[in-house]
Every structure is written in C-alpha cells, then in structure tokens.
Amino acid sequence: MSNSHVPDQTSLSPPTSFFFLWGLLWVVWIIANSSLASDVLITGGLVALPIAYIFSRRGTAWQEIRLGPRSLFHFILYTGVFFRELVRANINVMRWVYSPWIDIRPGVVRITTRLKSPIGRLALANSIALTPGSLVLDIEEDTLLIHWLDVATTDRGEATEMIAGPYERHLENVFG
C-alpha cells in the first residue's frame, strides 16, 4: 500500500526536523540517565543541540519522518514488535547455546525491502542487527545482505517476510 500522500501525516520541514531530532536526542539522553535532575536535563539539552544541528543540516533523512497520529501509532506498534522479536531471538540463541548439540545452518541471504527512505532502511537494518542471530552485512538500494545464524529459507521473498516482515509494515508508515 503506497502512502505517497496521507492527509493526517506531514513530512518534517528543515527547521522542524532540527527540533524533532533535538527532542528525540534529549529524550534518549534522559532515558539513558534515568533521571529528571536539572543538571541532567540541561546537559542533555545542550549536548543534543549541536548533534541535532549537524545531522539536520547535512542531509534530508530527518525530513522524511512523518508526523501524525497514524505514524505515532505505528511507531508504538513497531516498538512492541521489536521487543517481541528481540525476546524471541534471544530465546532461540539461548536454546542453541545450552543445547548439547548445535543444529544450525548459518548462511548469508539477500532480502528486498519495500521501504523507500534511507532512514527507514537504516531503522530496518538496525532492527535486524539488534536481534540476536542476524547481522546486516550490506545495504544497497532496496537490498539487504544478511548473515542469518539459522537459515530457514534461501528464497528471497520468504526470507524477506521472515526477517523484515514484522518490522516493515510499521516502519513504512513512519518513514515511507
């Protein structure tokens, strides 16, 4: 389903992308420090300013993020899907580690993403790389080269659905 124009979502303009990125970095800082102390808030805000300025001015990737109720909803769903896949992958790897024999078929597969924006592809690649048992080796246009610890299929379509499918439908609504 193409979302070339969705009425309740707008792409970020350059100044808006700066403030969005600054706010995002500031929130990540606060979460990482687990504190709302004034020195933590001030330091996080100041550290995030030059980083947000540099990244929002040097490219258009942050301008491709869509804002709106629908994209926020899908980002929340994506976060839940990511944590579910993370737990599932950790359990699988733990099962292999504690098994008396390791019955895996490691290999490299190519998958094709339908995500159009570079930042959407980056988010997908990071989601895949952060789940144990898979590692993104290369991204070229819409193709990702993945090292998969236990190759279930070498068919590109099936591998794409198994590896990227859970993430793509939500990332597509946030990044396009």
C-alpha positions, 0 to 999 in steps of 0.5 A: 500500500503506497502512502505517497500522500496521507492527509493526517501525516506531514513530512518534517520541514528543515527547521522542524526536523532540527527540533524533532531530532533535538527532542528525540536526542534529549529524550534518549539522553534522559532515558539513558540517565534515568533521571529528571535532575536539572543538571541532567536535563540541561546537559542533555539539552545542550549536548543534543543541540549541536548533534541535532544541528549537524545531522539536520543540516547535512542531509534530508533523512530527518525530513522524511519522518512523518508526523501524525497520529497514524505514524505515532501509532505505528511507531508504538506498534513497531516498538512492541514488535521489536521487543517481541522479536528481540525476546524471541531471538534471544530465546532461540540463541539461548536454546542453541547455546545450552543445547548439547548439540548445535543444529544450525545452518548459518548462511548469508541471504539477500532480502528486498525491502519495500521501504523507500527512505534511507532512514527507514532502511537504516531503522530496518537494518538496525532492527535486524542487527539488534536481534540476536542471530542476524547481522546486516552485512550490506545495504544497497538500494532496496537490498539487504545482505544478511548473515542469518545464524539459522537459515530457514529459507534461501528464497528471497521473498520468504526470507524477506517476510521472515526477517523484515516482515514484522518490522516493515509494515510499521516502519513504512508508515513512519518513514515511507 
